[in-house]
Amino acid sequence: MNIAVIPARGGSKRIPRKNIKDFCGKPMIVWSIEAALESHCFERVIVSTDDDEIAAVALDYGAEVPFMRPESLSDDYVGTAAVVSHAARWLIEHGERLENVCCLYATAPFVRSIDLQRALELLQTQECDYAFSVTSFAFPIQRAIRITQTQRVEMFQPEHFTTRSQDLEEAYHDAGQFYWGITQAWLDEKPLFSDHSAPVILPRHRVQDIDTQEDWQCAEWLFKALQSAGE
């Protein structure tokens, strides 16, 4: 059995009630639920939450909430792996036989069902523990600068000051949308960023972190532009 686990706690501080705040006409979490259902990758789409209102929204849009997340897994310091591992263990203890588990973020309105399908195919064919979404940096990271304590600038890698951009290795970062993994990898809480993981490369215009109000506004602008363009 393949399942999706959507972590969605109620205590978001920088954007209050972020997981169910209206985003372009729907509660934010609904975009993730709908993508999971439309992918037909999952026998069950489960929302792991500690919040009754989030649970109600999830149920209204076709997800399951078979348990309420314990308080010990609902503070600001608990990592995603622990939440997904808890969900997997709960289901196993209640008789389910899990093959693969996909952690799908509740704040990923740009996620597409086809990308979930691509990642599952990678997981099944590449002998890896995880497959997750990544995108490229827009600027060469080798030319990154820091601001010093004296309010001056210096390069992290000054040896690349004169290196041509096309000669620098392209770098990628976590796109923050989804993480497919074999069940045992989640149960063991194996690290995601390792040679046991395969990348699902997304275009930069379909990736946007949503952690601040500014991020939210940028995401809505981008989402509406993509809709207007028919993407």
C-alpha positions as CSV (number, residue, x, y, z in Angstrom):
1,M,0.0,0.0,0.0
2,N,1.1,3.5,-0.8
3,I,0.0,6.4,1.4
4,A,0.3,10.1,1.5
5,V,0.9,11.8,4.9
6,I,0.2,15.6,5.0
7,P,1.6,17.2,8.2
8,A,-0.5,20.1,9.2
9,R,-0.3,21.3,12.8
10,G,-2.4,24.2,14.0
11,G,0.3,26.4,15.6
12,S,1.7,28.3,12.7
13,K,3.0,31.6,14.1
14,R,4.5,33.7,11.2
15,I,1.3,33.2,9.2
16,P,-1.5,32.3,11.6
17,R,-3.7,29.4,10.5
18,K,-1.5,29.1,7.4
19,N,-2.6,25.5,6.6
20,I,-6.3,26.5,6.1
21,K,-6.0,30.1,5.2
22,D,-7.6,30.9,1.9
23,F,-5.1,30.7,-1.0
24,C,-6.5,31.6,-4.4
25,G,-10.0,30.4,-3.6
26,K,-9.4,27.3,-1.5
27,P,-8.0,26.5,2.0
28,M,-4.2,26.1,1.5
29,I,-4.1,22.4,2.4
30,V,-6.8,21.6,-0.2
31,W,-4.3,22.1,-3.1
32,S,-2.1,19.3,-1.6
33,I,-5.1,17.0,-0.9
34,E,-6.4,17.4,-4.4
35,A,-3.1,16.8,-6.1
36,A,-2.6,13.6,-4.0
37,L,-6.1,12.3,-4.9
38,E,-5.7,13.2,-8.6
39,S,-2.4,11.4,-8.8
40,H,-4.0,8.0,-8.1
41,C,-0.8,7.0,-6.4
42,F,-2.3,6.4,-3.0
43,E,-4.7,4.0,-1.3
44,R,-5.0,6.5,1.5
45,V,-4.4,10.3,1.8
46,I,-3.9,11.1,5.5
47,V,-3.6,14.4,7.3
48,S,-1.6,14.4,10.5
49,T,-2.8,17.3,12.6
50,D,-3.4,18.3,16.2
51,D,-6.1,20.8,15.2
52,D,-9.9,20.1,15.0
53,E,-10.5,22.8,12.4
54,I,-7.8,21.5,10.1
55,A,-9.1,18.0,10.5
56,A,-12.6,19.1,9.5
57,V,-11.3,20.8,6.4
58,A,-9.3,17.8,5.4
59,L,-12.3,15.5,5.8
60,D,-14.5,17.9,3.8
61,Y,-12.1,17.6,0.8
62,G,-11.6,13.9,0.8
63,A,-8.6,13.2,3.0
64,E,-8.6,11.0,6.1
65,V,-7.8,11.9,9.7
66,P,-7.6,8.5,11.4
67,F,-5.8,9.9,14.5
68,M,-5.0,13.2,16.1
69,R,-1.3,14.0,16.3
70,P,0.0,13.8,19.9
71,E,1.1,17.0,21.6
72,S,4.7,15.7,21.8
73,L,4.9,15.9,18.0
74,S,3.2,19.2,17.6
75,D,5.7,21.9,18.7
76,D,8.0,24.1,16.7
77,Y,11.0,21.7,17.1
78,V,9.6,18.4,15.9
79,G,11.0,17.4,12.4
80,T,9.0,16.1,9.5
81,A,10.6,12.7,9.7
82,A,9.3,12.1,13.2
83,V,5.7,13.1,12.2
84,V,5.7,10.8,9.1
85,S,7.3,7.9,11.1
86,H,4.6,8.3,13.7
87,A,1.8,8.1,11.1
88,A,3.4,5.0,9.5
89,R,3.8,3.3,12.8
90,W,0.2,4.1,13.7
91,L,-1.1,2.5,10.5
92,I,1.1,-0.5,10.8
93,E,-0.1,-1.1,14.4
94,H,-3.7,-0.9,13.0
95,G,-3.1,-3.6,10.5
96,E,-1.9,-1.8,7.3
97,R,0.9,-3.2,5.2
98,L,2.8,-0.1,3.9
99,E,5.1,-0.2,0.9
100,N,5.9,3.5,0.3
101,V,5.0,6.7,2.1
102,C,4.9,10.2,0.6
103,C,5.2,13.2,2.9
104,L,3.3,16.0,1.1
105,Y,3.5,19.4,2.6
106,A,0.2,21.2,3.4
107,T,1.6,24.5,2.0
108,A,2.6,23.3,-1.5
109,P,-0.1,24.8,-3.8
110,F,2.3,24.4,-6.8
111,V,2.5,20.6,-6.4
112,R,1.2,18.6,-9.4
113,S,-0.1,15.1,-9.5
114,I,2.3,14.3,-12.4
115,D,5.3,15.1,-10.3
116,L,4.1,12.8,-7.6
117,Q,3.8,10.1,-10.2
118,R,7.3,10.8,-11.5
119,A,8.7,10.5,-8.1
120,L,7.0,7.2,-7.3
121,E,8.4,5.8,-10.6
122,L,11.9,6.8,-9.6
123,L,11.5,5.3,-6.1
124,Q,10.3,2.0,-7.7
125,T,13.0,1.8,-10.4
126,Q,16.1,3.4,-9.1
127,E,16.7,1.4,-5.9
128,C,16.7,4.4,-3.7
129,D,15.3,5.2,-0.2
130,Y,13.7,8.5,-1.2
131,A,12.7,10.6,-4.2
132,F,11.9,14.2,-3.6
133,S,11.4,17.6,-5.3
134,V,14.3,19.9,-6.0
135,T,14.9,23.0,-8.1
136,S,18.0,24.9,-9.2
137,F,19.4,28.0,-7.6
138,A,18.8,31.1,-9.8
139,F,22.3,32.4,-9.1
140,P,25.6,30.6,-8.8
141,I,26.1,29.7,-5.2
142,Q,29.9,29.8,-5.7
143,R,29.5,33.6,-6.0
144,A,27.4,34.1,-2.8
145,I,28.5,36.9,-0.5
146,R,28.1,37.4,3.2
147,I,27.7,40.6,5.1
148,T,30.3,40.9,7.8
149,Q,30.1,42.2,11.3
150,T,31.5,45.5,10.1
151,Q,28.7,45.8,7.5
152,R,31.0,45.0,4.6
153,V,30.8,42.2,2.1
154,E,33.0,39.2,1.4
155,M,32.6,36.2,-0.9
156,F,32.1,32.7,0.6
157,Q,34.4,31.4,-2.2
158,P,36.6,34.2,-3.5
159,E,38.5,31.9,-5.7
160,H,35.5,32.0,-8.1
161,F,35.3,35.7,-8.5
162,T,36.6,35.6,-12.1
163,T,35.2,32.1,-13.0
164,R,32.6,32.3,-15.8
165,S,29.1,31.4,-14.8
166,Q,28.9,28.6,-17.4
167,D,32.0,27.0,-15.9
168,L,30.4,26.7,-12.4
169,E,28.6,23.6,-11.3
170,E,24.8,24.0,-11.1
171,A,23.4,23.7,-7.6
172,Y,20.0,22.6,-6.4
173,H,17.9,23.0,-3.3
174,D,14.9,21.2,-1.7
175,A,11.7,22.5,-3.4
176,G,9.7,21.9,-0.2
177,Q,6.8,20.0,-1.8
178,F,7.0,16.3,-1.3
179,Y,9.2,13.4,-0.2
180,W,8.5,9.9,-1.3
181,G,10.2,7.2,0.7
182,I,10.1,3.5,1.3
183,T,8.4,2.8,4.6
184,Q,11.5,1.4,6.4
185,A,13.5,4.6,5.6
186,W,10.8,6.7,7.3
187,L,10.6,4.3,10.3
188,D,14.4,4.5,10.7
189,E,14.3,8.3,10.1
190,K,17.1,8.0,7.5
191,P,18.4,11.4,6.3
192,L,16.9,12.7,3.1
193,F,20.0,14.6,1.8
194,S,22.2,11.6,0.9
195,D,23.2,9.4,-1.9
196,H,20.2,7.2,-1.1
197,S,17.8,9.9,-2.5
198,A,16.8,10.6,-6.1
199,P,15.9,14.1,-7.3
200,V,12.7,15.1,-9.0
201,I,13.7,18.3,-10.8
202,L,11.1,21.1,-10.9
203,P,11.3,24.4,-12.9
204,R,12.0,27.3,-10.6
205,H,8.7,29.0,-11.6
206,R,6.8,26.3,-9.8
207,V,8.6,26.5,-6.5
208,Q,7.9,29.0,-3.7
209,D,8.6,28.7,0.0
210,I,5.7,30.1,2.0
211,D,7.0,31.1,5.4
212,T,6.3,34.8,5.7
213,Q,3.5,37.2,4.6
214,E,5.8,38.4,1.8
215,D,6.2,34.8,0.6
216,W,2.5,34.3,0.7
217,Q,1.9,37.4,-1.5
218,C,4.6,36.3,-4.0
219,A,3.1,32.8,-4.1
220,E,-0.4,34.1,-4.9
221,W,1.0,36.4,-7.7
222,L,2.9,33.5,-9.2
223,F,0.0,31.1,-8.9
224,K,-2.4,33.5,-10.6
225,A,0.2,34.1,-13.4
226,L,0.5,30.4,-14.0
227,Q,-3.2,30.0,-14.1
228,S,-3.5,32.8,-16.6
229,A,-0.8,31.1,-18.8
230,G,-2.7,27.8,-18.6
231,E,0.0,26.0,-16.7
